């Protein structure tokens, strides 16, 4: 998908500026909270019930669906005359804040922030309306310091953020080994060092951490720095599948504009089908999107293994989200939430039926 000409980019950026300012003020995360993409355009066609839909996602391989769907114009095509605007985030909490503030309408996000957002709002802020990706999380270590899984004890292992999806998974794995770690401080038989994904490669290179439990492409970056994959999280789950990225929507937006949500869902389903049918083109498209968003594409030595470890899908793998919530509760990072109604897969299953595909399950966590 070719980029707009410079004049058009300037006009779009000026139009998006008030929205971005409002989003940053509401989120309270400063200038790092979100980055708005000025590529928002509408194609010719019927406008849906909303003039614009605002989406949010991470500039990350685990968010391949929105990366490719926007880059290739698949999402916009399904929206017709309704404009697509996007913002990118570096962490789940800031995206949830933006959704709650009305700065975005639909987002792609990991299971832990979705669960936290649902619990904190007492089930009033969001719904999970689709899956997006599975896999793409690995424990990478310095092979000079750690030769086996048992050697992890006593070492310093990074995770991206306290209570985030990878942090919870690592604490659960530690508990399964019979080791003890304080979930708040990260101190114990293993030192869990909560560090931003952007910083982890430098920390690993300097030797300040001995390994990391991280998503792609950070895991492959560590391997390129001499790290060794000690464990792929997929090996810990039935059939090797676990949710890493969901699609969520503001309940207010869903109630007011179901046709727009259905169009974005159709775009998501068709994007995932295109990725499956054109893996090499999709990989290149995702990398082009990353270059556009961050100013730098991933080198092949990092992109290729990262892409192979991710599987895009429409099924939200609801039973694994329930398990991840149970892991967070067991770790002491979350009070037991009532997840009943966190999913509304009505529109997704409508789209899947129209595509000749079977329905997916909410694992008894669907809207009643």
Secondary structure, DSSP 8 states (H G I E B T S, - for coil): -----HHHHHHHHHHHHHHHHHHHHHHT-GGGSEEEETT----SS---SSSEEEEEEESSGGGHHHHHHHHTTHHHHHHTTSEEEEEEESSHHHHHHHHHHTS-SEEEE-HHHHHHHHHHTTT-SEEEEEEEEEE-EEEEEETTT--SGGGGTTSEEEESSTTSHHHHHHHHHHHHTT--B-TTT--BSSEEEE--HHHHHHHHHHTSSSEEEEETTHHHHHHHTTEEEEEEGGGGSGGG--EEEEEEEEHHHHHH-HHHHHHHHHHHHHHHHHHHH-HHHHHHHHHHHHHHHHS----HHHHHHHHHTEEE-S---HHHHHHHHHHHHHHTSS-----TT-B--HHHHHHHHHTT------TT-B--
